[in-house]
Amino acid sequence: MRTKPELTTAIRDGRRAVLLVNAHSRRGRRLYPEVLRRVEAAGFALLGTFPVEDPNDLRNSLAAATDLGPDLLVVGGGDGTIGAAARHLAHRDVALGLLPLGTTNNFARTLSIPLDLDAAVGLLTGGKVIDVDLGLAGDMPFANHVGIGLSAEIFATAPPRLKKVIGRLAYPATALALLTRHRPMRVTVRTNGRSHEYLTHQLYVANGGFHAGRPITADADADDRLLVAYPVGDQHRVRLLRETARNAATGHRRSHGEEPFLATDEILVETDRPMPIEVDGEPRGYTPVRIGLAANALRVMAATDTVDR
């Protein structure tokens, strides 16, 4: 593994990169020609280009991209695409370049990557390589979060046809339908020799600082060696909706030292019955699950003034 300054110099001087864009999404498909033009105009010698039109091809495309031997893998897409790229690049001597083309762009926001395309491309040539943490749900790395309970059922049951017609609105529509019959779960979170119990419909464990495009807390980020676990509401369905709205409105002024947040580096989550898990929006089995951290597991191109712990 090269040092971060060595990899930064290699990217700036050699400009050896591969471009991968989620062209399955309407925005990615529309912007792909412009993204390609701007990346090439920035002086990158692209070893390959991968406009991924079938989500089932993403894993193979990521493998083919890294097989070309780039110093930088430029990925355009939303959190699902970028999360898959982060998992693939974990512990590799290749930096991830983010072009946020999604709706919420949580990981990009966590790392202060500009949402403006020109500015994001500018970081690829004028930024620096930093290391950030990834979470581990069992043995599966994740960039943003693990959801246990209602969110996992939403991602597993949202009808593909509905998603194609109304896009991300399919998820809140599915949530409202599921919530009317969803049973609360009793959750036990074990960490540092202590147990914390919650009766709730939803538990999140976050690695990054944003969820649904909004800050989780003012002091959570992806390079602090901490996970932030928190229930959303209690057993009452209306309080789940109320707390979801409150979190979105007040996260920017809350601290992970406050209730109901639990900041730690490893947890064991148990529930009163097996509950589904989603990892960065992908279904991933059932509880119980151990969630930890892979410190400094991912190399990312970020702004030169980014704090790198």
Secondary structure, DSSP 8 states (H G I E B T S, - for coil): ---HHHHHHHHHHH-EEEEEEE-SSHHHHHHHHHHHHHHHHTT-EEEEEEEE-SGGGHHHHHHHHHHT--SEEEEEE-HHHHHHHHHHHTTSS-EEEEEE-SSS-HHHHHTT--SSHHHHHHHHHH-EEEEEEEEEETTEEESSEEEEEHHHHHHHHS-HHHHHHHGGGHHHHHHHHHHTT---EEEEEEETTEEEEEEESEEEEESSSEETTEES-TT--TTSS-EEEEE-S-S-HHHHHHHHHHHHHHGGG--TTSTT-EEES-EEEEESS--EEEETTEEEEES-EEEEEEEEEEEEEE-TT----
